[in-house]
Amino acid sequence: MASASAHLNTHRQSPRKVRVVADMVRGKSVEEALNILTFVPKRAGLPLKKLLASAVANAENLSLGNNLVVKDISVDAGKILYRSIPMAHGRAFPMRKRTSHVSITVSEAAPKAAKPKRAAKKAKAAKVTTA
């Protein structure tokens, strides 16, 4: 099954906060995921929405189908920017400004298998019991 991906490197937000939003859209259809990311009240919603739109554009470029699903979305830690913050008695305490690397993969949804008819199941069960 073909897939398309997109990456967002060095997003200036901690991975812990971005993972909360990423977990909301994992495994959802693209339309549903875009709807969730539009209305989620978190700062990570807009960058992830743009990233998902980029992955969908990559899928269209690869001429994948219209029935796309968010197959995988992962948030990893990026570089940490070390800064100092002044404290009492002339001390300087470290401040770690964290960044995130986000990668998203969309693929075509697997076709759902047709369920067998009840009559066929009953006939099969009757055959087994009479034999």
ABEGO torsion letter per residue (X at the ends): XBBBBBBBBGBBBBAAAAAAAAAAABGBBAAAAAAAAAABABAAAAAAAAAAAAAAAAAAAAGBBABBBBABBBBBBBBBBBBBBBBBGGBBBBBBBBBBBBBBBBBBBBBBBBBBBAAAAAAAAAAAAAX
